[in-house]
Every structure is written in structure tokens, then in C-alpha cells.
Amino acid sequence: MHQSKFHLVWLLAFSTLACVASVDADVDRPLLNAFACPTPPMIDGIVNEDLWAQCQWVSNFSLNHKAQVASQQTRVAFCYDEDNLYVAYLALQSRATMPQVSSMVTERDGPVFRDNSVELFVAPLPDQLPLYQLVTNTLATRYDAAYYEGGGRTLDWDPDWTPRVHLFEDMFHVEMAIPWSQLGIEPQAGTTLAISLARNEGPHAEFSNWLALIHDNRRTLNRFAILRLAPADTTLPITIIDTDALQENPPVFSPIVTNVPTDAQVSANVCIYTADDYPAAEAISCRTFDVQSESYAVITQEPLPDGPYIANINWMLNNNSVLVQEVPFTAAEQDNAPLSVELVQPFYSVEPFLRAQVTLNYPEIVCCDWQIIAEDGGVLLQGMISEALGTHELSIPISNLPIGQYDLVITVQNTSPEDSITVNFEKGAPLGVPTRFTIAPDGTWRKNDNLFVPMTMFLPRDMQELSDFGFNTVLTGHDRPAAPDCIETNLRILDTAQENGMYVWIHLCRLFRHQQDYQGLRLLVSQLKTHPALAGWHIADEPEGTSTAPATLIKAREIIHQIDPDHPVLGVSTTPALFQAYMPAFDVFQPDPYPVPQNDIAMVTDWLRFSASVMQPGQSLLVTMQAQGEPFFPRHPNQDEIWNMAYQSIVAGSKGLGWWAHGPARQNPDWLTYRDLVPHTHALLTDCATAQRINFEQDQVYAAVFRNPEGDIMVAVNTAREPREVTFDILAETITPYDSNFGNITTRIESQNITLNCPPLGFGAWRLNR
């Protein structure tokens, strides 16, 4: 009954309602009106009351960090009475991906924003703190935080507000009732407050917000909209902008203006800005024009260079500003240069080939002569590319060339004058035999076809010490400096790792994630792929935080595997709602739960289990645990928490262990814990890596039995911060500690079942004799 009424009301309403806002004197801050509701809506998560159809709705959400409209749109409206501010969200979703809209967080003030969720930021005084943040996921779990002047964020603010959610086939609804008393506001017509609206969408990995706040300034009050408690006689324009047309070059848009007084004069002033400089830089162009009930206007007369832009549209009603809209768009790509050449073969390679990408854009011309010229000018090798227009890979054997510097010269014949490009390259000394890392069908790592268990510290500083502690893998920094200098930087790290018997994942994400320019990626992968210390390519560090689209990463993975099929592609994600969206981009998926001290430490198990449920065959699961404290978290994990998270990861099926320390790892007061932990857990994981795993769970205690031909191993961990006694139906004649020096859970066998006496955050491993 509810759903049929919903379709009747809202299909009619949204045939005309779309992106609506207005401002008074302050044209830089859109003003949205909340209308008084004579009868409050029923807060049941189903937005079907007639009063919502009479409200002012906003849409046209844009991706964070990008001048790009979200593909999964969100519509929001407000109304109020003397007791509450009411908010309605319609989170639109494609039918194909709606089954993936899920949430995990159930505890208040947990990481709700990492689920499929909606957010409201509200400041009772439009230009100053406090600022309140309210978030709810599809389970209606509440997250509420306050930001005070000089005090940062606090989760101690726990207002008595009500969110309700309902899922449909192509969207989910959210309704909120927020008491004015919790915001410190006495409501009356004309009252204003500052707001910002956001949505976190999982299946398409879209973090979006209404105000096109592309520079991560969702908490910058002077960029917020103004929400006004509107008088009863307020009249507003309603507009639609054709965002598809904004993708054309030159960009255009089609406004439709309705519901304005019949004698009103409507005009628009449109200015185009480069997105990266908006709003500080001067506009590229501006135009003012009159608007009829339906009209079509060209924003720019000349094509724009390739890149993201913002169209700032100031709508005028009787010469007064009533609406400012910021519409992101991307100009079409420009043609490439007639001839370009890029080397894609390692300078420091064990392979006897030089490879280059040759792109030719001369119509009806056959490409090209090539020569390799020594420093003395002598031609050592020569040949030609017979293919015509397009991009071609040139492979040249150079095994007989001495170590040294050379020029590769590409010349296009039959042009006047002849067009040629010269590229210098170096044939370096062989570094050794490349190491091949692959992922087996069971998700385990293989180094030259032998089992390999990664024990990784992220962002290394002290390679020798890490090696002494038992780590065997490190991750380079965020590819700084940028290519091509990062080739030399990463080469030095690879050389240092080789000297210390370690392997490296090379961090690549900044090479391509913004402009989606993959040339630097191709160059770096090609030049370093044969280094003996290379273990794999790390293409994403929490891509949801930079709104990097899954398609961008999937393309990067395809490019890497075309160049280097012998090393896996890895990536970290911190948002379970997006795990399924990002999963296809990686060979090795790395969830990174950070529970200390804000959240239940069992989130390590929860995230690994959820990751495993959405993984694809042939992928590997590799946890990235919290090793970091200040300044990102109030404190570092202590010794008990470090061991507990590691044992949770083993029980939940991680194929290796990784820790993220953003800076020198030894900043942790319990840094020396890793010296014992890493060798012990590496041995345990090695023994359990290929075994069948049988899981057990009871009262916050998680256990697994790993079935090996040589004997079973049981691993258990207590995620409660209180003691637990549990009995599992695990048949065993005898049970002995896996390593007598590690573990604080005691056991006994009762009727062949095993009872565990677990201290707070306890852990243990045992060998079983059946």
C-alpha cells in the first residue's frame, strides 16, 4: 500500500521538481527553504505524505573532489514544526545494483559513514561553530558528532533524534526528525542555519554532496547553503538543468523555469571556471541572457581545453538573485599530437628488449623508420613500422648493445618537412633474475611457484630493522616525487629491499587517479617490472577518500597486467559499502579496519568476513591492520590489541598480515611487540595457509580449526574486553600449545569438546590430536 502511493505521488512530483535553491542577498551561498508543516510527517522511512510533494527539493549531487555529477542521485527536502526539523532523503539507485546496498555498522557512533549512508551537517549559527554532523546508514544506525571552536570533533554529543529507513527496488528513503532543543534553536519563520548534505554510495563507489564541494571542504561553513524556515507565502522558481548536455564541447545546457509569478522576468548569468581553481580564479568566460519558460543557451563559443570545469549559474528573478548553482562538467578531449613516442621498457632491465609506444595521427601516411644511434652518431640498429594511423608498440632487441646511452629516432617519411622524434634511453646493467609472484586459486601467494606469506609494514622507514623483526614485504610511499622521478625513487627502495632480503609493493595511485593519465603508470611499470625485489603493484589507498572511480582502477589493473603479468595488483579500501564495487580492480583485496580506540575491535573479523563474501574466485584477502596512533587516532594500539587483531585476521582467513604505520612505525610505545609477533604469526599462517578452515563463534570468541594432513591446528581469539568461557564442539583427544611462549587462553577437553578460558582480548593457538 505504501509503495503504490509512493509511485503515484512522486512520479508526478519529480516530473517537474529537480535542482532547487535560492538565496537572498548573499549570492555565494544558496538558500533552501524549509516550509512549515501543519501536520508532522510520520517518521517511518517511507516518504509518501502529500506534504513532502509541496516541499522544496534539491538534487544534482556532485562527486567529492571532482567536477562530476554523481550517477546515483540523491534528493533532499526539509520541513518543520515547533518541535522538530524534518528531513527526507530519496537515495536513487539503479535496479541492478540495489541488492548491493547494504550496511554493517550497528553500534552508535561507529563508522556509519563507511556504509551506504546519508549525512547532514548543520550549524545553528550560519557563520560560526558549533557544527553538528548526523549520519545514518540503511540500518538506521546513528552517528552524531559535534565540532566546537578550538575543541575539534567530539562524539560525546548524543542528541535524541530519530532516523528511519526503507529500501525499495530502485532507491532507499530516509526520514529524520531532529528536535530543535537538541540543536539549541527556537524555531520561527525567518530563522536561518547553515547546512551541507552528503551521501556515501557503495555499488558505484560514489561519495557525493549537494554543493559541489570538490576540495574536501564539506565542513567549511562559508561554503554551506543557508536553510531558512520559510514564511507561508514564499514563492520559488523551479529549475531543471540538462547535465548530459554539459558533457558536450562546447558545453550547453537547457534550463526550464516554472512556478514563478506570471509577470516575473527571469535571466541567468553563467560563468565558466577551471574546477581546480574554483572559486578563487577569474572566470574563463561569462554570459548573461534572458530565460523564457523553455530556452537553450550556449555557455561558451569556443572549445575548452581538456579538463574539469564548474559552471556557476546565477538565476535572477526581477533582477534579484534567487538561485546560485554550481554545475560540474568535463570538456571533451582534444586530439593528440601528430606523432608521439614514449618508452615503456625498463632502463634497468634483465630483458633484452627496448619497447616504445608510437602514436601516429597523420591520415593516409604509413609509419615509420626507426634507428638506434650511439653517442658517436653511428647507427647500430634500424628498421621500420609498416602499420598506418594509430598507436603501435615497437619492440627492439638490444641484447648485443653495450651498457650505455643511446638515441631512439622515429621518422615519418613522405612528409614535408620530415617529422621525427628523438628519445634518449639507457641500457643498464642487469639486476638479477626477476621474481615472479602470483595468486593461487586458493588465494595464497606464490613466489616462483612456492608458498609465500606476506608480512608487511606499510610506508617503511627502517628497512634493516623491519627485516630483523621478520617482515618480508614493504610498501613504498605515495609515489612521491611524481613520475618520472619516482622511477629513480622506487628503484632505490627496491635496491635497499633486495639488500635486506625483502620485497616491495610499489605505490602507484597518484600516477593516474586524477587525470586518468596512464602514461606515467605504463612507464613506471615497464621500467621496474623485472626488478628481483618487486612483489606487486599497489594501485589504491582508500580510493573512496579521493572519489576514485572503480572503472579508473580496473583500467589501471588491465594496463599493468598487459605489461607485467607476473606480479599481482593490490589495493586498500576502508569502506565496506564500497568493497564490492572496488573488488574487480584488484588481485589482492586489503580491507583496513581501524578500531582503536573508537570502535569494537571485532570489526577486524567483521570486515574480513564481509570482504570474503564479496570476493571473486582467484583473489587473495590480505588484512591491513591499524598500527598508527597520533596524530590520526587518539592513541596507538597497545600490546594486547596488536596481538588480538593479528589473531582475528588469521581466524577470519587473511592470507598474510599487514600493518599501516603512517610514519616511523617505532612511534608506537609497543613497537617491540612486533619483534615477537611477526615471526610467530608468520609460522602459524604458513602452517595454516593451504588448510581447510572450519569456523566457530560464541559470545564474542572466534575460533577456527585448520585441517592439515600433518595434523589440525586450532586458533582462537576473544574480542571482548571481559573474560569469557566458551565450549566448542571440536573433537580432540589431546591439545597442546602451538608455541608455548605465545598465547594467554587456557583450554581443557570435556567429553572430547574443547572449553576455552579467555582473558580479555585473549588469543591462542594449539595443535590437535584427533
N, C-alpha and C positions, 0 to 999 in steps of 0.2 A: 504493500500500500504506500509506504513512504517512497519507494523508488519510483513508482509510476507518477506520483505527484511531483517528484523532483524533475522528471523529464518534461512534464507539462509546463512547469513554471520556468525552468532555467533554459530550456531550448528557445523559448520565446524571449526571455530576458537577454540572453547573450547573443542574440542575432543583432543587437544594436550596441550593447554595453561592451567596452573593451578597456582601453587605457585612459583613465580619467583622473584628473587632478587639477587644482587651481591654486593660485597664490594671490595674496593681497599686494602690499607694497613691495615686499621682498621677492623680487622675481627670480632670485637664485635658489629659492627653497620652495618646491611645490607644496601646495596646501591641499589637504584632503579633508573632506567634511564627514563628521560622524553625525548622523541625524538622530533626534530623539525618537525613541520607540515607545508608543503608548502602552503596548503590551510587550514584556520582555520575551525574547525567543526562548524556546525550550533548548537547553544545552544538552543535546543528545548525540551530537556529531553528525546530524543529518540536516543540511542547510536547505530546508524546504518551506519555511514560513514565507508568506507573502511579503512580510516587512523587509526581508533581505532583497527582494526584487526591486524595492523602492530605494535602496541604498546606493551610494556611490562606490563603484568597484574600480580597483586598479589592477593592471596586469602588465604585460610586456617586461617580465623579469629578464635580467641580463646575467650572464655568467660572471662570477667574481674574477678579477684580474684580466678580463678580456672584454673587448668591444664586440660582443656577440650575443645575440638573443638566445635564451635558453630554448631548447627544442621541446622540453616538457614544461609548459607554462603553469603559472600559479595566479589565482585571482583572489583578491582580499577586499573585504568591506568591514566597516565599523558602524555600530550604533550604540546608544547609551540610554540609561535612565538614571534616576537619582542614586542608585546603589552600585551599579556596575558599568564598566566598559565592556562591550561585547565585540568579539572579533570572529569573523568567518573566513576560512580558507577553503578554496577549491583547488586541490593539487591535481592537475590534469596529468594523465599517464596513458601512453599507448596501451591498447588492449594486450598486445603481445608481451609486454614487459610488466604488466600489472601483477602477475603472480610472483615476480621477484621483489615486490615492495614489501619488505619485512623489517622487523626491528628485534633487537636483542636485549637492550638495557631495560631493566625493571626497577632498579633502585633509584630513589630520588637523588638528584644532583650527580648521577653517574654521567658518563659521556653520551648523553641523549643525542647530541648534535652529530654523532657519528652514525646514527641510524637514519632511516628515512624520516625526516622531521621538518617542522616549520619553526621559525624563530620570529620573535617580536622584541625589538629594542624600544624602550620608551623612557623619555626624560620628562618629568613633570614640569620642569622649567626649561624652555626650549634651548637656552644658550648656556646651561651650566649643569654640572653634576648635582645630584646623583643621577645615574643612568641604570635602568633595570633591564635585565635580559630574561625573557621567558621562552623556553623551548619545550616542545612536546613531540614525541615520536608516534608511530602508528599504534603503539600500545597505550597511548595517553600517559606515558611516564613523564613526570615533571622535572625540569631543570630550571632553577631560578638563581640568578646571581645579581649582585649589586656592585656598582662601581662608584666609589666615593672620592671626593677631592683629596689627593695625597695619600689615599689608602689602598689603591689598586682594587682588585676584584675580591669579593668575599662570597662564600656560599652559605654564610650564616643567615642571610635574608631568606626566609621561608614563608612567603605570603600564602594566604588561604585563597587560592584561585583554582578554577575548575576547567580543565580541558577535556573534551570528548572527541572521539574519532570514529569514523565509519568508512569502510572500504567498499567501493563499487567496482564495476568491471573496467572502468576507464578513468578512474580518479579516486582520491580519498578526500573526505570532508573533515575539517577540524572546526570546532566551535570552542571559544574560550569565554569565560565570564571572569573578569578581573575586578574585584571590589575597589572602588575609589579610595576607601580607607587604607588599603594596602599600598597605594601609590602616594598617599598624603595629599589628595586633591579633593576640593569641594566643587563638584560639577555645576556649571551653569552655562547658558548659551554664551558663546564668545570665548570661553576658556580655550587656550592653546597649549599643546605639548609637542615635543619632538618625537618622531618615530622613524624606525627603519625596519624593513621587512625582508626576510630571507627564507630560503628553502634549501634543504640538503636532499638530493635525489640520487638514489642508488643505481638503478639499472643502467642509466646513461652517464653516470658519474658527473652529475651537474650540480654544482654549488652556485646558486643564483640569488639575486636580490633585486628589489624593485627599482632602485635609484641608479643603476649602472655604476656602482661604486667599484671601479675596476682596480683601484690601487689599495685594496685591503683597508679601506677606511670606513668600515661598517660601524665603527664606534666613534667616528669624528662628528661631533654634534653639529658643526656648522654645515655639514653635508646632508643632514637629516631633513626629511619632509616635516611640515607642520600639520598636525592633526587638530582641527578646530571642531568644537562642539557647536554645531551649526544652528542658527535661528531657523524657525519653521518655514520662513518664506524664501529660503535660499534657492536661486535658480542657477543651474550649472550647464556648461556645454558638455557634450559627449562626443568623443573623437575616436576614430579608428585610423591607424597608420598601417599601410601595407608594407610590412617589414621584408617580404620577399622581394619587392621591387628595389629595396635598398641594397640588394646584392649586385645590382646591375652597374655598369660603368659607361656613361656617367650615372650616378645613383639618382633615383627618383622616388617620390612617394605620392600616395593618393589619400588625402585627408577627406573624411566625411564628418560634417558637423551638424548635429541635430539638437533638438530640445533647447534652443536658445530663443530669446524673445524675438518676435516676428520683425521688429523694427531694428534689430541689432546689426551692427557692422562687424564682421569678423575678418581679421587679417592675421598673417603669420610672418615672423622674422626668422629666417633659417640661416644658421651659421655652421660651417664645417670646421672641425678641429682634428688634428692628429691625436689619436687616442692616448698615446704615451705622454703627451704634453698637456692634455686637457685637465683643468680649465685655465691653466696659467698662461699658455702661449696665445698669441694672436690667432684669430680665425683665418683659415685659408681663403674662404670666401663667405659672403653674406648676401642674402636677398630678402626683400620684403614684398609680399603680394597679397592681394585680396582673395578671400576664400568664399566660394558660393556653397550651396548645400552639397554639391559634389564637384570636386575640381582635381586637376592633375598638374603638378608643377615639377620642373627640373631643378634640382638643387645646384648642380654645377654644370657649367657649359663645356668645360674641358675635362678630359680623363684625369683621374687622380693616380699618383704613383701607388704601387702595390703596398698594402698595409692596412691596419685597423684605424677606423675613424669614429668620431662622435658627431652626430647631427644634433645640435641644440636648437630646438624649435620653441619659440616664444609665441604663444597664441594670444591675440589681442581681441577683446570684446569692447566695442565702442572706444577704441584707443587705450583701454586699460588692460594690463596684463592679467590673464586669468589662468594661464597654464604654461608651465615650462616642462618640456620633455627632452630627455637625453636618449637618443636612439643610436645604438652602436651598429656599425656595418663595416664590411670589408670590401675594398676596391678590388676589381679583377686583376689578375696577374698580368704583367707586361711580357712581351716577347723576349726571349733570350737573345744574347749577342749572337752575331752570325757564326762565330767559331769560338769554342771554348775547350780547354783541355785541363783535366785535373788528374793528378797522380793518385792512385788508390793502392799502390803497392808499398809494403814496408820499406823504409830506408834501412832498417836493421833487421834483415830477414834471413832465414835459413833457406827460403825458397829461391830458385834461380830464375825468377821472372820479374820483369817490370810491367806493371799494369797501369793503364791510363783510361779515363773516360773522355771520349772525344765527341763533342756535340756540334753538329753542323746544321745551320739554318739557311743555307743558300738553296733556293729552289733550282732544280734541274742541274745541279752541279754534283759531280762524282768526287768523293773524298778518298783519299788524301795521300800525299807522300810523307813518310817519316824517316828520320835519321837520328842516330845516336852519335854525338860528336864529343871527342876527347878534349881536354883542356888545351892541347896544342892545335886544335882545329881539324884534326883528322877524323874522317867518317869511319866509324868502326862497324856499325850495323845500319841497314836501311831496308825499306820495304814500302808497302802501300796498303791503304784501306780501300777496298773496292766498293763498299756499300755507299749508298747515297744518303739523302736527308735523314737526320735522326741522331740518336745517341748510340755510340758503339764502344765496346771495351776492346782496347788494344793490349795484347799480351806479347811481350818480347823476351825471349830467353837471354839472360845476361850472365849465365854461369861462368863464361870464359872471360868476362871483364875483370880486370884487377880492381882491388878496393880503391875507391877514389871518387872524384866529382865528374859529372857528365851533363851534357845538354841533350834533351829530347826536343827535336824540332818537328812540328807538324805544319805542312804546307798545303794549301788548297791550290790546285792547278786551274788553269783556264779562267783566272780572274785577273782583272786589270785595275790596279797592280795586284801581284800575288799576295794573298793573305796568309800569314804564318804566325805561329806562336812558339816560343821557346820556353821550356820548363827545365830548370836545373834539378838534378837528383844526385843522390849519393849512394854508392854501393858500400854498405857497411860490412864489418866483419861478422861472420856467423856467431850467434849467441849460444848455440847448443840445440839440442833436439826439442822440438815443441812438445808440450804436454797436452794430451787430449782428455778433456773432461766431458762426460756425457751423463744423462739421466736414464737409469734402467727402468723397465716397465713397472717395477715395484716402488719407484720413487727414490731409490737410493742413488747416491753419486758413485760414478766410476771414474777412476783416474787410470788411463791406459788399460781399461777393462778390469781393473782391480777395485775393490770396495774402498771408498773414501768417505770419511765422516767429517764434514766441515765443523771446525770450532773457530768462530770468527769474532774478532773485535773490530767494530766499525770505527772509521776515522782514526787511523793509527798515528801514534806519535813516537813510540819507542819499540821499534821492530825487534831488537835483540831481546828486550825484556818480555815481550809478548811471546816470542819463540821459547824462551826459557820457561814460561808459565804453561806451555803446552798448546797455545793457539797455533793453528796451521794455516789460517786464512785471514786476510785483512781487506778492508775496503778503502779505496783512495778517497780523497775529498771530492767536493762538488765540482769536478773538472775546472779548477782554477789554476793558473790563468786559462783563458779561453784558447781554443784551437787557433793556430797550430802550436802555440807554446805549450799547451797541455800535453802534447805528444812527448816532448822532452821531459816534462814534469813527471808524467806517468812512467816513462821509461826509467827514470832514476828510482822510483818506488819499486818497479819490477826488479831492477838490478839488486836493490837492497834486500828485497824479499828472497831473491834467489840465493844471495849470500847467507841468509839466515834459515834456509830450508823451508820457506813459506810460500804461499800462493796469494794471488791478488785478484779481487773483483774490481774492475775499473769503472768508476762512476762516470756516466755519460749524459745524464738527463739534461744538463744545461746546454748541451751542444745543439739541441733541436726543439726543445719543448715550447719555445715562444714563437719563433717564426716558422717552425716546422721546416727548417733548413737542414736537410740531411747530408749535405756535402761534407761538413766537418765530421759528422759521425762516420761516413764512409772512409774518410781519410784516416781518422784515428784507428778504427778497427782494422783497416788494411795494413797499417804500419806496425801494429803491436800484436797482431793475432798469433804470430809464431814465437813469441817470447816464451821460454820454458817455464816462467813463473806465473803465466796467465792462467787463471781459473775460470773466469767468466766475465760477463758484461752486465753491469748494474744500471738499468735504464730509468728507474723511477724511485724517488724518495718521497713517499707520501704525495703522489700526484694530485690527490684531491685538494691539497692545500694550495696548489697553483692552478687548479682547474684545467689540468692537462687531460685532454680527451682520450678515452681508451683507443680510439682509432689512430691517434698520433703514436701511441706506444706500440700498437700492433704493427704499424708500418715500420717502426724502428726495429722491432724484432725480426720482421721479414728481411729487411736490408742486412742486418747483422748476420743472419743465417745464410743469406746468399754469399756473403763474403767469407764468413767463418762458421762452418757447420760443426766445428769441433769444440765449442765452448758454449755453455748454457747462458740464457738471458734471465736475469733476476730483477725483482722489484719488491719494494716495501709498500704496504698500504696500512693506514691507521683507522679506516672507517669501514666497519663490517657491512654497512648498507651498500658499499661500492665493491665489495670483494668479487662478486660475480661479474660485474661489469669489467673490472680490470684483469680478471683471471686469464683471459685469452692472450694477454700481452706477454706472458712470462712462461718460461720453462720451470722456474723455481719461484714459488709464491711465498712471501715473507710477511705475515701479519706481525704488527709491533705493538702489543698491549703495554701500556704504561700504567700499572695500577697503584704505584707507591707515591704518596700516601693517600691519594684521594679515593680510590676505588677498591672494591673487593678483589683480593689477589687472585681469586679463582677466575678472573677474566682471562687469564692466560689460557686456561683449559677451554673456556667458552669460545674464545676466538679461534683457537686451533681446531676445535671440533667443527665450528661453523665453516672455516676455510676448507676443511676436508670434505664437507658435504657439498661444496660447490666447485671443487676441483675437477679438472678434466683428466682422463687417462693419460699416463705418461708424464704427469707433472710431479714435482717434488715439493714438499712442505718443509719450510725452514723458519723456525721462530726467530724473531728479533726482540730480545728481552731488554727491559729497562736497566741500564747501568748508570744512568745520569741522574743527578740531583740538581742543585742550584747551578745556574740561575733559572732553569726551565721548570724545576719542581722544587717544592719546599725542602726536600732532603733526598739523599741517596738511599737506595735500598740497603737495609742492614744485612748482616751475615745470614740470619735465618731466612730472610726474604729472598736473597740471592739463591740459596740452595733450593728453596721451595719452588721458585719459578722454574729453575732448571729441571727439577724432578717432574713438575707438572708437564713440561714440554716433552719429556721422554714418554710419560704415560699417555699423552694425547697423540703421539705419533710423529713428532718432528724428526726429520732425518739428519739433523745436525743442530748445533746450538750457536746462536749469535747474540751479541750484546751491543747495544748502541751507547757509546760514550761520546757526547758532543764536546770534545776537547780532551785533554790528557785524562786517560782512564784512572790514573792514580789519584785524582782528586777525591775519589771515594775513600772515606776513612777505613772501609773494609776492603780496600783494593787487594790486600794479600790473600783474601779468601779465594780469589781466582787461581792462585798458585796450586791449591789443593783441589779445587772444584774441577778445573778444566781436564787434567789427566784422568781423574776418576770418572767423570761423566763421559769422556771420550771412549774409555774402555767399555763402559756399560752400554753406550749406544752402539759400539762396534759389535758387541755380543748379541744385541737385540735387533740389529738393523734389518736383517732379512727374515726374521722370525714371524710366525703368525701371532697377531696380537689379539688378546681377549680382554675386554674392558669390564671393570666392576666399579660400582659407585654406591656410596651410602653416607648420608649425614655429613656432607662436605669432604669426605675422604674419597679420593680417586685412586684406583689401582689398575694394573694391567699385568697379565701373565703373557710372557713371550715364549712361545713353544718352539724349542730348538731340538734337533736330533740329538745333540750332546747333552741336553738337559734343560729344564724350564727355568726361567728367571722371572721373579715377581718384583714389580716396582710399585711403590705406593707413596702417597703424599696427602697430608692433611692441610686443607686450605683454610680451616677455621683457626681463629686466634684463641681458641679454648681447647682443652684436651678432649679427645674423642676415643671411644672404644667401639669397634665395629667388628662384625664377623662376616667373612665372605665364604661362599660355597666354592671353595677351591680345595680339591682333594690332594693331599700330600702326606707321605709317610714321615719325612723329615724336612726341616727347613733350616738353612744355615746362612749367615750374613754373606752377601756378595763380597763385601770388603769390610772387615771388622773395624777399620778405622773411620768409617763413614756411616752415618745414619743414626737416628735417635728414636725410631719406632721399635718397640719390643713386640714380640709375637709369641703365640702359643697355638698348638694344634688341639682342637677339641672335636672328637668324632671325625677326624681327618679334615675338618674345616679349619680355616686359619682365622684367628682373632688378632686384631691389631690394637695395641695400646699406643695412641698417638699423642704426643705432647703438642702444644700449639705450634702450628706451621711445621709439624714433624715430617720426616721423609725417611725412606729406607729402601734397600734392595736386597733380595735373597735368592739363593739357589734352592730349587725344589727337587726333592726325590719322590717320585710317584710310585 
